[in-house]
Amino acid sequence: MKYYKYLSILALSISLGSCSDTEDYSKFYDGVLTLSNPGIKTLQSYNVGIEQTEDIFIQRGGFTSTPSNIEIVVDDTVIDSISNAQNKELKLLPKDCYEILTPTIKIEGKERIFKGQIKYNPSKILEANGNIYDKNMYILPLKMKSDGMPFFNGRSEIIYDFNVSEAIVTLMDKGLISINGDLAKVNVGVPFTNQWNITATTCVDEEYVEKYNKTNNTYFSLLPKDCYSSEQKISLTPDKSSDFIEYKINNSKIKSGNFLLPIKLKDITADVSIKKDENARAILKITKLGEKINKSDWKIASTTTEETSGEGANNGRAIHLIDGDTKTFWHAKWKGGSDPLPYEIVIDLNKKIDISQVEVLPRGQNSNNPLKLLQFYVSDNKTNWDFIGEFSFTNIDDYLVYNVKKSAGKYLKLVIPDSGGNSTIAAIREVEVRGEIIN
């Protein structure tokens, strides 16, 4: 029975949405009380010798108010049901690990939101868990009991579990960060109130670009060393939990292309034992569009399919990919039967181009064009081809800009593979290339 009681609390919490401490749900129900955040809540803390507090918010509904006293009590009857639901053995948090600072909350007057508070000791919780970080064996189920106004069904209990981690220096802004100007700031700090003297240095993780590309199916290059500079060092003092390391970007030296500058922590010194976050990366992304290459002298070197009659005299052929007219289009052969996938169209660029972006204008305009996937290759001789990217295709009315792997060549090959959901129905209006002319 307790198991179903616990599940109903959790289900109701999810159905009503997660509320922040400032959200006011008190207007929905007249003459009742409700917890702002019922259900399970994980309290993340760090073993830094500082006790933590957590606020508990109770809301009074509607205009009807009966003066009431709310008692916050530990409900150890739900331990077994929660253990069964999470498929692990949980225990009640030892009494020396926490304190209910407001065992009684008075509900009176015209206020709609009332606050209770608990205090907990991460160091003692860690000790109770066998001094094993990020291990959670203990929970604290708290139930609100009222001697007056009733609580809304399912919104009178909150279950805290506790995750205590090792003190750590990390990058506060992780992941991909787009840089548009000449200055990038990397935020280095600790995820708690600092009380020590800490010095941290960063460095560029050159090997991470390949890992990022492989994981995300992208084609970035490492930003060249002469395109940035940094002191790469910050110092944190007590009560200063984070600071910025600046990376100056020299845009005048950056050629067109798609670049990453992955930053990681290098060295940490402190007057206390503290861990360095080995996995944190701030990945600075710099994209510089190349010049749009004039294509008046381009030619179609070869194609494996085109519609020579079904789309009219001025449509369907591969030449319409490069004619500069957005009203014309290339279409795969369909009249009299279609050609089998894959399709390949080779464009003679008539000069060697260091390609940074390829732009494709779909047929769009509500056309039947179920094309899903494109691939691009470059070559100097039409024999040896370098793969520069595979990208999804959407039949929109504007150009698709593809940030390809930067590579130089005299020929560009567009491939529609026999994969990714492609069919023999395919149409494109224009192909453009951005980059720098080499010769």
N, C-alpha and C positions, 0 to 999 in steps of 0.2 A: 504493500500500500504506500509505503514511504517513497518507493521508486517512482510511482506514478505521480505522487505529489511533487517530487523534484522535477520531473519532466514537464509537468504543467506549468511550473514556475518559469522554466527555461523557455518553453514554447511561447508563453504569453509575452515574455520579455522580447523575444525575437519579433513577434507579430506587431508589437507596438513600436518597434524601432529602437535604436539606441539613442538615448537622450544624453546631452551634455549637461553639465551642472547648471548651465544658464537657461536651458530650454524650459518653458513654462507650459506644463500640461494641466495645470490646476483648474483651468476654465472648463474642461471637458465634463467633469462629474461633480454634481452638487452634493455637499455634505459628506464627502468621503476623503480619505487620505491616500497618498500613493508615494512610493519610492521613485525617485527620478531614474535610478539605474538598478532595477531588480535583476536577479539572475546571477551569472558567474562573472567575476571580474578578476583579471590577473594584475597584481601589483608588482611591477618591475622595480627592483632596487639594486644597489651596489654595495659591496662590503667595504665601506669607507669609515665605519665607526660612528655613524650618525643615525639617530633614530628618525623615522619617517612618520608623517601623519597622512591620513586619508579622510576626506570629507564625505559625509553621508547627507544627502538632501532629501527632504520630505516636503511634499506639496499638499496644500489644502485645496479641495475642489469647490467651485461654485461660491455662492453667497451665504449659505447656511453654515454656521460655525458653532460648534459646541466646545467649550474649553476642555482640553484633553491633555493627559500626560502620556507621553510615548516612552515606553521602557525598551531599551535595546538589550536583547538577551542573546546568549549563545544557544543555538539550536543544534545540539549534537545528535538529534534523532535522525538527521538526514545523511549522516556520514556514509552509512552502508549503501543507501540508494545512489548517492553520487559516485561512490566507488564502482558500483555495478554499471552505472551509465558510462563511466570513463574507462572501464575495464582495467582498473588498477587499484591497488590498496592505498587508501588515503586515511590519514589520521587527523584528529582534532589538534589544532595548533596549541602547543603548550602555553600555559597561562603566563609564564615569565617572558614570553615573546611578544606580548601585546598588552594594551590597556585601552579600555573603552573610556575615553575622556569625558563623554557626555552620556552617562548611563540613563539619564532621563531628559526628555525634550518637552518643553511646555508648548502646547498649541493654543494660542490665544491672540486676541486683538484682530487687526485687519490684515496682518501679514499673510501671504500665501505660500512663501517658501521658508522652511526652517532647516537649520543645519545641525547635524551631529558630527562627531569626530572620533576616530580611533588613532592610536599610536602603535607602531610596531618596530621591532628591533631586528634589522637584517642580519647583524652579526650573530645573534642568538638563534635566528631561524636557520642560518647556515650551519651552526653547530649542531642543531637538532637534526639536520639533514646529513650528518656525518662529515661536515666540512667539504661537501661536494657541491661545486658551483652548478647552477642551472638545473638543480634537481628539486622536484616539488613533491613532497610527501604529505604536506600539511595544508589544511584548509581551515577557514574561520567562517562558519555559517552564522549569520546574524539575522534575528527575526525582530520585527517591530511589533510591540504589543501596546494597544491603546485601551485606556479606561473610559474612553468617550467615543469620539468619531471613529467609525470603522475604516479599515483599509480596503481599498479596491481589491477584489479577488485576484490573487497571484502577484500582487505588487507590494508585498510586505516583507520579503526576504531577499537578502543579498549574500552571496557566497564569495568570499575572497580566497584566492590562492596566491602563492607568493613565489616569485622567481628572483633569486639572489645571484647576481653575476659578479665576477671579479672586476675590480676597479680597472678601468681601461681608458686609454687615450685613443681617439678615433677621428675620422673625418666626419664632421657633422652634416655636410652636404654630399651625399653619395650618389653614384649613378651618373647619367649623361647630363652635362651642363652645356648649353649652347652659348658660345661667346661671339658677340657681334662687334665689340669695340676693341680697344687696345689694352684692356686690363681685365684680368680674371682673378677673382678672389676665392681662395680655398679655405674653408672654415675648419680649423683644427681645435679640438677641445675634449672635454670630459662630459658625460651625460648626467652629471650630478653637480651639486655645489662644491666647487673646488676649495680645498683648504691647504694646498701644498704649493711649493715652487716646482714648476715643471717646464722643461725645455723640450721642444719637439722640432725635428727637421723633416722635410719631405724630399722626395726625388721623383723623377720621371720613370715609370715602369714601361720600358720600351717593348718588352716582350708581350705586354698585355694587349696590344693592338690586334695581334694575330688571334689571340684567344677571344677577344670581343667579336671580331669579324666571324669567326667560326661559330660562335654561339648565336649570333644575331643575324647571320646571313647578310652581312654588310661588307663594304669594300673600302674601308678607310685606310689611309696611310698615316704613319707617324709624322707628326709635325717636325720639320727639320730643326736642329739645335740652334741654328743661327736666327731662327724666327721667334725666339722667346728668351727671357732672362728672369731670374728670381733670386732673392736672398734665401728662400726656402727654409726659414727658421722663425719660430715664435717662442715667446716666454709667457707662461701663465703664472700668476701670483695668487695667493689666497683670495677667495671671493671673485676671482676672474676665471670663468669656466671655459671660455673659448676666445680665439682671436683669428685673424685672417692672415694667411700668407699670400702675397701678391705675385702673380705671374704677369709680366709685361709682354704683350704680344706685338711683334714688329710686323705689322701688316704690309709694309712696303716691300718686305723681303719674301712674302708668301706668294707663290705662284698659284694659279687657279687649281682647285682640287678640293678634296674632302679629307680632313685631317682630324686625328685624335691626339690629345696630350694627356695620358693617364697619370694621375698623381697618387702616390702612396706614401705612407709614413716610412721614414728611414730610421732615425734614432730617437730614443726617448731617454731623458735623464730627469730624475726627480729625487726629492728627499724622502721618498717612500717607495715601497715596491709597487709598481703599477705596470699593467700589461699594455702592449702595443697591439692595436687592431690590425692583424696581418692581412685581413681580407678586404678592408675598406679601400675603395677607389673613387676618386673624384675624376670623372672622365670629361675633360674639356674638349668640346667639339667646335671646330672651326671649318666653315664651308665658304669657299671663295669661288664664285661663278666665273667661268672663263668667258672670253669674248665669243659671241656667236659667229661661227665661221661662215663666210660667204660661200654659198653652194652653187653659184651660177655656172661653175665649170665641172660640177660633179656629173658622174655618169652611172648608170646601172650596169655593173660588170656581168651579173648573172642573176637569174631568179628561177626557182623551181616551180613557181605557180603565179599566175596572174589571170585576170578575166579580160579577155581581148575583145569581147563583143557584147556580153550581157549587160554591162553597165553603161553602154553608149559609147560614142566615138571618143569622148574626152574623159573617160573614167575607167577604172579597173586595172590599168597597166601599172607595172612597178615604177615607171618613170614619174608617176604622179606623186610618189613619196618625196621627190626632191624638186618638184617644179615650182615651189614657192607659192602655189595657189591653194589656199585653205578650202576652196570650194570643190576641189577634185580629190580623189582618193584612189589608193590601191586596194584591190579586192582579190582574195584567193579565187581561183577558178571554180565556177559552179555550173555554168551552162554546159550541158552535155555530159555532166558528171564532174565530180571534184577530184583533185589530186590528193594523194595520201600524205598525211603528216609524216615527218616534220617538214616545215617550209623554211627555205633559206633565201635571203636576198642579199647580194653583195653589192656594196656601193663603192665606187672608185672616187676617192676624195680628191684625186688629182694633185695631192701634195701630202707631205708627212705632217700629221697633226698630233700634238700631245693632248689627248682627249681627257677632260675632267668630268663632263656631264653629257648625257645624251637626252634629248627631249623628243617626245613622241606625241603627236596630236591624234587622238582617236577619231574615228568617224563620228562618234557621238550622235547628237541631234536625233535622239530616240530611235536610232537604227538598230537592226538586229545584228549584234556583234558580240557573240559570247566568248571572245578572246580573253584568256585569263593569265597567260604567262609569256614573257619575252626573255630572250637571251641575247647577249652582245659579245662579239669577238672582234679583235683588230689584227691586222697582218701587214707586212711590208711586201709580200709576194703572192698572196692568195693560196699559199701552200701551208705555211706554218702559222697557226692561229693562236692568239692569246685570249683566253676567256677573261672578260672584264665585268661580268655581272649577269645575274638572273633576277627578274623583278616581276611583281604582279602588275596586271593591266586592268584598268577600269575604263569603261566606255563613257567617259565624260566629254564635255564640250570645251575643255581647256587642255593645255599641254601637260603631260606627265613628265616630271623632271627626275631623271635617274642619275644618282651619284655613283658612277661606275668606278671600278679600280683604275686609277690613272695609268694610262699606257699610250704609247705612240705607235702610229701606223699610217699607211697610205690607203688601207681598205677597211671598211666597217661592214661586218656581217651581222644582219638581224636574223635571228632564228626563232621560229614558233615551234616549240618542241611538241612531241607527241606525249605530253604529260601535263599535270597541273590543271586538268579540266578543259584543255583546249579542244576545239572541234575544227572541222574543215571550213567553217564559216569564219572569216577574219577580214577586217578592213582597217586601214590606217590612212589618215590624210597626209601628214607630213612627218619627216624626221629631220631633226636639227642636231648639230654638234657644237659643243662649247669647249674651248681650250686655247692652246697657243699653236700657231703655225711654226714648224721647225724648218722646213724647206719645201 
